Amino acid sequence: MPEPAPKIFISYAWKNQAMAKRLQSDLQRDGVEVFVDYEKISGGDSLPERISAALDWCNTLVLLWSADSAESYYVKQEWSSAFHLQKKIIACVLDVTKLPALLSGNRYLNFSLYETGYAELCRSLGVEPKVIVAPPAEKRETPLPVTPKRKSITDTFRRKLKPSDPAPVLKPPEVFGDVKHDEANAAEIAMSSRWLSRKTLVALLVVAAILLTANLLCHNSTNLTQTAPRFRDKPDTLSSQDVKALLRDNDFYSRDYGWNNEFSNPQGRGFENNLT
């Protein structure tokens, strides 16, 4: 004897209402009768009449189980009433919250991934979903990346003509043999060349002047160091022969005053200095 068509009562916590609405919509699309109460229950210890009537009407309780459901008094009343009425109970687990002991022996579905959980629920109910559910992400074959064909520079900057666009008008090529055109270009090139030559010449003259000045300074410094005698920085006692030797060896200039020709050296060239 075939099983009767499923009549579903969805029990859920108020914070899981979005999941309950989605599940109701999918089940009704696939031809299943569904009852969901979206009126928030408040006050009283017993279930409202509409919930009691729905439990009597249904043959399957789909329990959306979560941490919020475990704390809901009315969810507990709904699934425990369905348990005592010997209704078929299918727990759809939304998180890692442990099921009650009375339901631990029943089969439960993992709804952490909705598409996979809904496909399992349809198999449990004997329902053929009208929309093919995609396989889990970890089992889905990842297509190989397709490398787009690189456009050439010409294709990138070429604008495709639309059917409504007029035909392009070709302009005549520019005449380069024109005398006026050639003379203007020649004058412009000559002026640029003269300007560049003048600028280059000035730069070369500046560099040459700097090098010449540096060379002269180095040369004068070297000559002074090599030719200029070094004077003693402490007093000394010299004999007459020592004085004559100094004048002669260093070619010092000593004017002949007539009163002491012995120590004169009027032909001496002296040494380079800045004294006057």
Secondary structure, 3 states (H helix, E strand, C coil): CCCCCCEEEEECCHHHHHHHHHHHHHHHHCCCEEECCCCCCCCCCCCCHHHHHHHHHCCEEEEEECHHHHHCHHHHHHHHHHHHCCCEEEEEECCCCCCCHHHCCCCEEECCCHHHHHHHHHHHHCCCCCCCCCCCCCCCCCCCCCCCCCCCHHHHHCCCCCCCCCCCCCCCCCCCCCHHHHHHHHHHHHHHHHHHHHHHHHHHHHHHHHHHHHHHHHHHHHHHHHHCCCCCCCCCCCCHHHHHHHHHHCCCCECCCCCCHHHCECCCCCCCCCCC
